[in-house]
Structures are given as C-alpha cells and as structure tokens.
Amino acid sequence: MTDLKTSLMNIDSWIRLGYVLLFLIFLAVARGLLFIIILVQSGMYLATGSTNKKIVDFSGDLNLWVFDTLRFVTFNSEHKAFPFSEWSRSSGGSADRSGREQPDPADDPKFKPAEPDRATDYVPSFTADEGSSGGTRDHDEDKGSQN
C-alpha cells in the first residue's frame, strides 16, 4: 500500500502525465494536418503528375515527429518531441529512429550492378505448362526441345 501512495505522491509522475495529455492533443492536431497534406498532395498529383517537394519534406519531418511523440506517450522513450526539443529531421534527441532514410547505393558513382550469371539463369518451375493439346508437360521437356 505504501508503494501505491509513494507512486501517487511522486510529482514527476504527474508532470509526465501532463506532458502525455498535452502531446495527445498535439497528435490530434497532427492527424488533421496529415489529412490535409494527403488531400493536397493527392490533388497536386492528379492535376500535375507530381508532388510538391517542400510538402513531401515537411510531411516526412512530421512523420518523424509523430513517431517520436508516440514513443514518448507510450512510455518507450523519455525524449520529448517538439516544442520541447528541436524540430528537425536530424535532431539527435531520438537516436533509435528506425524511419531514417538510407542512402541508395545505386546513387554511388562507384556502384556497378552485378552481371547476370548465365549458368544460373534457369529457375525451375514447380507448375506444369499447358501444351497445345491441352495436356501438361514438364519444364525440362521444353528445355530439351529448344536445344
């Protein structure tokens, strides 16, 4: 019983709960903002065939903010997102983000795609092909008749 009383009297727990409630309000606003972004980007894509780069960048940052905020309100992190820390994709507050963009190795000028190996091009099929007579024939029979 004393543990419960001690826990309820802990001012830090109540402050944390206040932050959680505040961030839940912020998340509701972010949800509406994301809905508007989706509508605007969809309309732009239908009208012009492309999206607005600035809105894409902002929505990416907003997605990371939502991720950080959800980690805080679910007690998975002690890091408080914006406005209690910097608004930035590269902010170091949440070092364990899994949503960061990774560089594409194909953009590296030293990158050379692997040449296909002709010896391993044949991939066996486990389904039978239908022949002209309506029957089935094995894929190996097709391979032998082509040589």
ZIHUFEN-V743369 format. One line per field, one symbol per residue. ss: DSSP state (A for helix, B for strand, O for the rest). Layout:
ss->???
This chain:
ss->OAAAAAAAAOAAAAAAAAAAAAAAAAAAAAAAAAAAAAAAAAAAAAAAOOOOAAAAAAAAAAAAAAAAAAAAAOOOOOOOOOOOOOOOOOOOOOOOOOOOOOOOAAAOOOOOOOOOOAAAOOOOOOOOBBOOOOOBBOAAAAAAAAO
